[in-house]
Amino acid sequence: MANRIKTAGLTILDTRISYFEVGSGRPVLLLHGNPGTKNDFRELAETFADDRIRFVGIDRPGHGNSDELLPETPDPWFDASAYQEFIKRICGGKAYVVGYSLGAFLALKIALREPGLVAGLGLVAPFVAPRDPNESPSSIPEYSRNPLLGTILGLALPSLSSGKMRQHLQNVWAPVPIPEDILEEEHKRYTHFEHLVSMMRDKNDMLRVLAEVQRRVNEIRCPAVAILGTKDAVCDPAAQWKVLEALPGIQRIDLPEGGHGLPFTHRKEIGEALVKHITGCP
């Protein structure tokens, strides 16, 4: 059956990666946000996959059921290398890439690093410009590698992050109230120490190449669409568009009642817009 999800795993760059796939057509790689898992796209993929589109949802390294990606030397582009290898091995060497939130920034990195692997870009509630342009990388991921400091942080960080994570999850769903059962489940998942460190590491990698990616967006030549929620309480749509409008030929779709959590609150609209763009790509 075309809409039956298959879950699998593979090892890339010495890292175990978990993913699902559904459908049988053009491969579409789904990159979740920060925090997030491949299941953020599960219902959308099950609904819209068919013989034209094969959705491939990945637990990004350090999230969900995927191991942490650890380069031998610090390299903020190393994650792009992992996704490139994934596209080559699972997506037949070329994929349309959908990025949600910080996943949209990763999609831009892949398109810049290896343009021949990317057939098109679908940027959903993209997070490509932090609210604070002067934000600097956190030292916590590095401290966490020290046995003593790691133990202390492992005990303290989940409690210290509890209130902030709860507010973040509420902001993601706003202006729609987040269902209480989902809030409790995701709050519990995303305040685990290992997950918090992975989130910080992802944000650090973004900040370290932010200026370069923003400067080079105009080099991307594949078809692209940005889908923005005008009531996004996590990142300012105007600031994101200021970066993305430099991407040649990019289409913009605004959802007037949408917030940041578009894959959860506006699944039908997102799915229809993506399918239209994907099937229209050469």
Secondary structure by P-SEA (a helix, b strand, c coil): cccbbbbbccccccbbbbbcccccccbbbbbbccccccccaaaaaaacccccbbbbbbccccccccccccccccccaaaaaaaaaaaacccccccbbbbccaaaaaaaaaaaaccccccbbbbcccccccccccbbbbaaaaaaacaaaaaaaaacccccaaaaaaaaaaaaaccccccaaaaaaaaaaaacaaaaaaaaaaaaaaaaaaaaaaaacccccccbbbbbccccccccaaaaaaaaccccbbbbbbccccccccccccaaaaaaaaaaaaaacc
